[in-house]
Amino acid sequence: MAHLHIKNLQAGYGKKMILDNINLTVEQGEMIALLGPSGCGKTTLLNALCGFVPVSNGEIFAGDRAVSQLPAEKRNITMVFQSYALWPHMTVAQNIGYGLKVQKAKRVEIENRVTELLNIVKLEGLEDEKVTALSGGQRQRVALARALAIRPDVLVLDEPLSNLDAKVRLSVRHEIKALQKQLGFTSLIVTHDQEEALVMADRIAVLNQGKIEQIGTPEEIYHHPSTPFVADFMGAENHIEWPTNDDAFHLSLNNHAAPLDIYFRSENAVLSTQPSAIKDDFHTGLVINGHVAQSVFFGNNYQISVRCGKHTIQADHDQNLPEHTPVTLRVPIDALYAFTKNEKHSEHQKNHAVSV
Ligand SMILES: Nc1ncnc2c1ncn2[C@@H]1O[C@H](COP(=O)(O)OP(=O)(O)OP(=O)(O)O)[C@@H](O)[C@H]1O
């Protein structure tokens, strides 16, 4: 496998540009997850890499080869599709060997490679089954084996788990991750599930409206979002603008007087039904007073919607609470993601993450 280098890439459909100057390098043997909301351009980027969508500007390198003007079959970048895209009339072995047959590989070479891959994806004994007789998880493993059979330079996976039920999905994502480490394939995986990206990827690229907002390790993206969009998308869904004239909020910062956009996760909003339970030694951070608007059971805890002045804040709590219960929320300063407020919201000005 080779590294993948995407340089100043622009691509779209007709005159409609979707990808706006994408720069990204996937190192050899690395898995990067493309994460972003529906319609942000994840699939378009994979299609542009594979040659299914024309590149308007920029270049794609698979190893040292510039491939953006090559036809799909000459790029050696292979896609694993969400829908598996297997041949229903063929057996498991025929599906896995299909790409090699198209490449006119010798029969014995195809047989050896198919046996090797059946072993790798743990489908030994099923080689003569029709793929229609397999479960969703097994089909996706056939699709993965078929993609790997031709030894691609780069493997791209477009939401490979989204057709699987929740339980199978959890095990298949670990299997793909383990295989990726074992075989060292260079890969880009598209998902809109942030947990999947965190679990599977070496690094995550967060896409928003055709642009990469941030790229970093799962820990960096989760703990140090560099833009309000990334903070919100990675689960810090509580947002307040500071200063606020809402006197339900009390914010004490170490520094920074400028207007801020502040984000935090529900799991970091410590809820108390007794205001005195808030520790006296709590000097910096956010304290919010409000009352319970709704309590929803989430299995391991409750998500409490707290009405605080004009805002509704989400907080996790270990008990169900009746509506109208007065509560206090406390968010420690290191759980607050603060961004200088960009009043103009111009194309070229971004809200910057700041230390508070
Ligand atoms: N064949 C097409 N012709 C014209 N516009 C398209 C075409 N395919 C996608 N688009 C548009 O391109 C944009 C990006 O779509 P894309 O499928 O890449 O997003 P995505 O991030 O993969 O979304 P999802 O998570 O819903 O699959 C969307 O606005 C979509 O409407």
The ligand as a Gaussian input file, in Angstrom:
#p B3LYP/6-31G(d) Opt

LIG

0 1
 N      -24.963000      13.175000      -8.533000
 C      -25.090000      14.377000      -7.967000
 N      -25.459000      15.459000      -8.682000
 C      -25.590000      16.677000      -8.126000
 N      -25.371000      16.931000      -6.810000
 C      -25.012000      15.902000      -6.039000
 C      -24.858000      14.567000      -6.570000
 N      -24.480000      13.754000      -5.541000
 C      -24.412000      14.527000      -4.440000
 N      -24.728000      15.798000      -4.719000
 C      -24.732000      16.938000      -3.794000
 O      -23.436000      17.078000      -3.255000
 C      -23.472000      17.448000      -1.895000
 C      -22.619000      16.486000      -1.089000
 O      -23.177000      15.187000      -1.178000
 P      -22.433000      13.914000      -0.589000
 O      -23.240000      12.708000      -0.951000
 O      -21.005000      13.943000      -0.973000
 O      -22.542000      14.206000       0.975000
 P      -22.270000      13.245000       2.205000
 O      -21.484000      14.051000       3.165000
 O      -21.654000      11.967000       1.729000
 O      -23.743000      13.005000       2.747000
 P      -24.428000      11.702000       3.421000
 O      -23.805000      11.564000       4.783000
 O      -25.873000      12.088000       3.476000
 O      -24.141000      10.540000       2.511000
 C      -24.939000      17.462000      -1.489000
 O      -25.392000      18.795000      -1.541000
 C      -25.610000      16.648000      -2.577000
 O      -26.910000      17.101000      -2.806000

